[in-house]
Amino acid sequence: MSDYRISLRRDDVLFAEISVSQARYAEMTHEMRKRFPREEGFSLHIEHRRELRRILEQGPDGLRLLGIEYRHEEVSSHA
């Protein structure tokens, strides 16, 4: 699974942070750039989150997911 973490900043102060699925990424970034223009001091910081590995435990009741490790990669501002 991969998704995106978008941080909306105003004058370099964190205003909001949301997670967006890959399916809605283009729509959400377009909408956010339209509603929060750069001219008013807003900027978007976008990171692509990818699963790096899953930590599992095997026991008498089967497999159990203990955790997921993610890698965050910055997305260029032109994407």
N, C-alpha and C positions, 0 to 999 in steps of 0.2 A: 504494500500500500504506500502511496505517496500523496502528499498534499502540500499546501503552502501556508506559511505563517506570514501575515501581512501586518506590519506595524505602521500605523498612521501617526505622523508627528506634526506638530505645529510649532514652528520656530524652535526646532530641535528638542521639544519636550514631548514625551509619549502621550498621545491623545487617546488612542485605542489600539487594541491588538486582536486580530481574529485569525482563525484557522479556516482555510477554504479548500474544498476538494478539488482535485485536478479537473473534474468535469465542469466546475463553475469558475475556475481561475480567470479566464479571459473576460468573462462577463463582469465579475466582481472588480477586477482591476480597472476596467473601462469605466464602470459606474463610480468607483471611488475617485478616480482622477477627474471625472466630470463634476462630482459634488463637492470635492475638496481641492480646489485649484491651487497650483503652485504660487500664483500671484497673491494669494491670501496667507502665504506662509506655510502651507501644508506640503508634506513630502511622504512618500511611501518607501518603506524598507521591506523588501520581500526576500524570504528564504524558502527554498524548496526543501521539504523534509522527506527523507527516504529512510526506509528501514535498513539498518545495518546488520542487525542480527536479532534473533529471538532466543530467549533463555527459557528452556523447558525443563520440567522435572518428570521423570517416569517413575510411577509407583504402582502398587497393586490395583489402583482404580484407573489406571491409564495415564495419558500425558496431561500435564497441567502447565499452562503458560505462566511463567513467573515474571516476565518482563520483556520489554522490547527496547532495544538501543537504536537511536536514530542518529542520522548525520544531517546537519543543516548546511545547505550551500546557498550562498547569496546569489540572487538573480539580478542581472544587470537592469538598470533603470529603463532601458529601451525595450525590454521584453514585454 
